[in-house]
Amino acid sequence: EAIASPPDDDVRAAFLKLGWKNVDPEAEEDYVARLRVVSAALGGSGEAAEVVDAAPQVLYYSVEHLEGCTEALRENLGAERAAEVIRKNPAALTIPKADVEEQHANIASL
């Protein structure tokens, strides 16, 4: 099932509201792209910003990593449960896709 991405303006505005200072334009584009993946997994840029505010390290992972992790969570837990797990434990987004596929039941119980 495809994950619909929110409009870029919403995601960019959510990133700017996080208040990260002295971010060069290229890095900002990378962070916005990463936040877009989180936003798509949660169904909204506001929720994604809350998750990143609680666990900023999430934005240090690549788009590919975040897509793989969210894809594995959604495939193994369903979209709603995956979003719930991410909201409850944003660090779940730091787990590699292969580990999510093997340990999704344990991850969901955290």
PADO-113891 format. One record per atom (N, C-alpha, C): x, y, z; residue in three letters. Coordinates in pm, whole numbers, padded with zeros to 5 digits, always signed. Layout:
XYZALA...
END
This chain:
+00085-00118+00000GLU+00000+00000+00000GLU+00089+00123+00000GLU+00064+00213-00090ALA+00146+00334-00104ALA+00117+00432+00008ALA+00220+00501+00048ILE+00206+00603+00152ILE+00198+00738+00082ILE+00088+00807+00102ALA+00071+00939+00040ALA+00151+01041+00119ALA+00227+01121+00049SER+00306+01225+00114SER+00224+01352+00129SER+00236+01418+00244PRO+00168+01546+00262PRO+00232+01652+00173PRO+00161+01760+00148PRO+00218+01867+00066PRO+00350+01917+00126PRO+00447+01945+00040ASP+00579+01987+00085ASP+00573+02110+00173ASP+00485+02205+00142ASP+00475+02328+00221ASP+00440+02297+00366ASP+00349+02201+00388ASP+00311+02164+00525ASP+00429+02104+00600ASP+00502+02017+00533VAL+00616+01951+00596VAL+00726+02053+00624VAL+00752+02141+00529ARG+00855+02244+00549ARG+00815+02336+00666ARG+00690+02376+00672ALA+00644+02461+00782ALA+00660+02389+00915ALA+00628+02260+00917ALA+00643+02181+01040ALA+00790+02174+01081ALA+00879+02157+00983PHE+01022+02154+01014PHE+01067+02288+01072PHE+01025+02398+01009LEU+01066+02530+01056LEU+01016+02558+01197LEU+00898+02505+01231LYS+00843+02524+01366LYS+00926+02451+01472LYS+01003+02351+01430LEU+01089+02281+01526LEU+01197+02373+01581LEU+01229+02480+01504GLY+01322+02581+01553GLY+01468+02544+01544GLY+01502+02452+01456TRP+01644+02417+01439TRP+01716+02536+01379TRP+01824+02577+01440LYS+01898+02697+01400LYS+02022+02663+01317LYS+02063+02758+01236ASN+02188+02749+01159ASN+02197+02624+01072ASN+02087+02588+01010VAL+02085+02472+00920VAL+02105+02525+00778VAL+02210+02477+00710ASP+02232+02525+00574ASP+02123+02471+00481ASP+02099+02538+00369PRO+01987+02502+00280PRO+01988+02356+00234PRO+02106+02302+00205GLU+02113+02163+00159GLU+02072+02066+00271GLU+02121+02092+00391ALA+02084+02008+00506ALA+01935+02022+00535ALA+01882+02144+00522GLU+01740+02164+00545GLU+01657+02079+00449GLU+01698+02074+00324GLU+01626+01991+00226GLU+01626+01845+00269GLU+01742+01798+00317ASP+01751+01660+00364ASP+01659+01636+00483ASP+01660+01727+00578TYR+01574+01711+00697TYR+01426+01715+00659TYR+01390+01804+00568VAL+01250+01812+00524VAL+01209+01682+00454VAL+01298+01627+00373ALA+01269+01500+00305ALA+01248+01388+00407ALA+01329+01386+00510ARG+01316+01285+00615ARG+01187+01305+00693ARG+01157+01430+00725LEU+01033+01460+00797LEU+00912+01423+00713LEU+00923+01436+00582ARG+00814+01399+00491ARG+00782+01249+00505ARG+00886+01165+00518VAL+00865+01021+00535VAL+00791+00993+00666VAL+00834+01058+00773VAL+00769+01040+00903VAL+00626+01091+00896VAL+00606+01203+00830SER+00474+01262+00815SER+00380+01168+00740SER+00430+01107+00634ALA+00348+01013+00557ALA+00311+00892+00641ALA+00402+00846+00724ALA+00376+00728+00808ALA+00271+00758+00915ALA+00266+00884+00960LEU+00174+00921+01067LEU+00046+00986+01016LEU+00046+01026+00891GLY-00074+01088+00835GLY-00083+01237+00856GLY+00027+01302+00893GLY+00022+01447+00908GLY+00154+01506+00952GLY+00181+01626+00904SER+00309+01691+00936SER+00315+01738+01081SER+00201+01773+01138GLY+00199+01816+01279GLY+00240+01703+01372GLY+00184+01584+01347GLU+00220+01468+01428GLU+00367+01432+01409GLU+00415+01443+01286ALA+00555+01413+01257ALA+00646+01508+01334ALA+00610+01635+01338ALA+00691+01733+01410ALA+00693+01701+01560ALA+00580+01655+01615GLU+00576+01616+01756GLU+00670+01500+01783GLU+00669+01401+01694VAL+00757+01285+01708VAL+00903+01329+01704VAL+00937+01414+01608VAL+01076+01459+01594VAL+01116+01550+01709VAL+01023+01628+01760ASP+01052+01712+01875ASP+01086+01624+01996ASP+01016+01512+02010ALA+01040+01419+02121ALA+01168+01337+02100ALA+01201+01309+01974ALA+01318+01226+01942ALA+01390+01282+01819ALA+01463+01393+01835PRO+01528+01458+01721PRO+01622+01368+01642PRO+01676+01266+01707GLN+01770+01177+01639GLN+01708+01109+01518GLN+01576+01103+01513VAL+01507+01042+01399VAL+01550+01108+01268VAL+01569+01239+01269LEU+01604+01309+01145LEU+01750+01292+01104LEU+01827+01221+01184TYR+01965+01193+01146TYR+01976+01067+01062TYR+01866+00995+01047TYR+01864+00873+00965TYR+01823+00909+00823TYR+01875+00836+00726SER+01849+00866+00585SER+01704+00841+00547SER+01663+00903+00438VAL+01529+00880+00383VAL+01510+00731+00358VAL+01611+00667+00300GLU+01601+00524+00269GLU+01580+00441+00395GLU+01653+00474+00501HIS+01637+00402+00628HIS+01495+00421+00681HIS+01451+00546+00686LEU+01318+00575+00741LEU+01208+00511+00658LEU+01222+00513+00525GLU+01123+00448+00439GLU+01120+00298+00464GLU+01237+00237+00475GLY+01244+00094+00500GLY+01182+00056+00633GLY+01213+00132+00735CYS+01159+00106+00868CYS+01007+00123+00870CYS+00957+00235+00817THR+00812+00257+00819THR+00740+00155+00732THR+00800+00119+00620GLU+00740+00017+00533GLU+00730-00117+00607GLU+00836-00157+00676ALA+00835-00283+00750ALA+00734-00279+00864ALA+00726-00167+00934LEU+00627-00154+01042LEU+00485-00166+00986LEU+00458-00097+00876ARG+00324-00099+00817ARG+00288-00237+00763ARG+00384-00304+00699GLU+00357-00437+00642GLU+00330-00540+00751GLU+00400-00528+00863ASN+00388-00627+00969ASN+00282-00595+01074ASN+00251-00468+01091LEU+00158-00427+01196LEU+00031-00362+01143LEU+00030-00325+01016GLY-00080-00246+00962GLY-00051-00099+00982GLY-00111-00016+00899ALA-00081+00128+00900ALA-00115+00195+01033ALA-00233+00165+01088GLU-00275+00231+01212GLU-00187+00192+01329GLU-00161+00063+01343ARG-00079+00015+01455ARG+00065+00067+01440ARG+00116+00069+01318ALA+00251+00121+01294ALA+00260+00267+01338ALA+00162+00346+01302ALA+00160+00488+01341ALA+00153+00501+01493ALA+00074+00417+01556GLU+00062+00419+01702GLU+00196+00386+01768GLU+00265+00286+01716VAL+00396+00247+01769VAL+00495+00363+01754VAL+00495+00428+01639ILE+00586+00541+01615ILE+00554+00656+01710ILE+00427+00686+01730ARG+00389+00795+01821ARG+00434+00765+01964ARG+00412+00640+02008LYS+00445+00600+02144LYS+00596+00590+02166LYS+00667+00543+02064ASN+00810+00520+02075ASN+00880+00565+01947ASN+00904+00695+01932PRO+00966+00746+01810PRO+01098+00679+01775PRO+01169+00629+01875ALA+01296+00562+01849ALA+01278+00435+01765ALA+01156+00387+01752ALA+01130+00272+01665ALA+01175+00303+01522ALA+01175+00430+01486LEU+01217+00470+01351LEU+01367+00458+01330LEU+01442+00434+01435THR+01587+00420+01422THR+01628+00274+01399THR+01533+00183+01403ILE+01562+00040+01389ILE+01570+00003+01241ILE+01675-00068+01201PRO+01688-00109+01061PRO+01571-00197+01015PRO+01537-00186+00887LYS+01423-00258+00830LYS+01430-00408+00859LYS+01546-00470+00839ALA+01559-00614+00861ALA+01527-00651+01006ALA+01570-00568+01100ASP+01541-00594+01240ASP+01393-00576+01270ASP+01330-00477+01207VAL+01186-00457+01225VAL+01111-00579+01174VAL+01152-00630+01059GLU+01085-00747+01002GLU+01095-00868+01094GLU+01209-00884+01161GLU+01229-00998+01251GLU+01168-00975+01389GLU+01169-00852+01436GLN+01131-00823+01575GLN+01007-00737+01589GLN+00922-00731+01486HIS+00808-00639+01489HIS+00717-00661+01610HIS+00699-00785+01653ALA+00612-00811+01769ALA+00672-00748+01895ALA+00803-00762+01913ASN+00869-00701+02028ASN+00865-00549+02020ASN+00888-00496+01902ILE+00886-00350+01883ILE+00747-00295+01914ILE+00644-00365+01871ALA+00506-00320+01895ALA+00470-00323+02042ALA+00539-00406+02120SER+00505-00418+02262SER+00576-00315+02349SER+00669-00238+02291LEU+00743-00139+02369LEU+00656-00022+02409LEU
END
